[in-house]
Amino acid sequence: MTGLTHEHALFSAEDFRARALARLSLELPQSAVDPAHKPRRGDHILNPALYKEGLAAIATPAAVLVPIVPRADGAQVLLTRRSTALRRHAGQVAFPGGRIDPEDDGPIDAALREAQEEIGLDRDVVTPLGFLDVYLTHSGFRILPLVALVTPPFGLLINPEEVDEAFEVPLQFLMEPTNHVQESRTREGVTRQFYAMPYGEKNIWGVTAGILRNLHERLYG
C-alpha cells in the first residue's frame, strides 16, 4: 500500500479484510442458535421501554449481506433502496437480504440467495468473512448480518419488484462516528429512537444504520 495516505490505507479493502478476519467469525453467534437468547443489538437498545418480553423467541430468523466492494479510492459498502411499491419499509435504504427459508442451507445461503434475487449479485464474486451480532427489530425479525467482500468486476440485475436501485457508499464515511446521528420519530403516539447516517440524498437509518453502527464497533471501535 505504498503511496496511500493513512486514511486510504485504513479504509482499504485489504485493511478491512484483515480486521474482519481477526475480529469476526463464521461461527453462528448464540443469538442465532438459541432463539430464546435476547440479542445484544437491536431496536430495543435505544428503546428499552418498547421491548416486549419474549419477542426474541418468536422473532422470524433473517439474514442480510453486508457487501464490501474494493475500489481504487477505498472500500465501498453496497446498499439498496427498497421498492416504493412494497407494503413494508417501502423506499428505505437496506442491505440485500430477507427471512431464512426452510430450503436455505443456513444464514449464509439465505443472504447470498436474497442478494442474487434482489440485485442479481452472483455468489461467485462474494467471499464471506464473518457475522456481526444478531439484530432484533421491533417488528419481529432476528437479523444475522453476514459481512463479505464482493470482488469486481461484477454485474447487477435489479429486481424491480423488490428494489428500486443499488448504490455504493464509502466505508470511510459510514465508519466515521460523527456521521452516526441519533434521531427520533413519533408514529401513532409512540416515539422511537434510532441511528441515521444521511449521505447526500440517501437517508440511511433504522435497522441498516444500526447494523452499520455494529460494524463500526466491532471493527473500528
Secondary structure, 3 states (H helix, E strand, C coil): CCCCCHHHHHCCHHHHHHHHHHHCECCCCHHHHCCCCCCCEEHHHHCHHHCCCCHHHHCEEEEEEEEEECCCCCCEEEEEEECCCCCCCCCCEECCEEECCCCCCHHHHHHHHHHHHHHCCCHHHEEEEEECCCEECCCCEEEEEEEEEECCCCCCCCCCCCEEEEEEEEHHHHCCHHHCEEEEEEECCEEEEEEECCECCECCECHHHHHHHHHHHHHCC
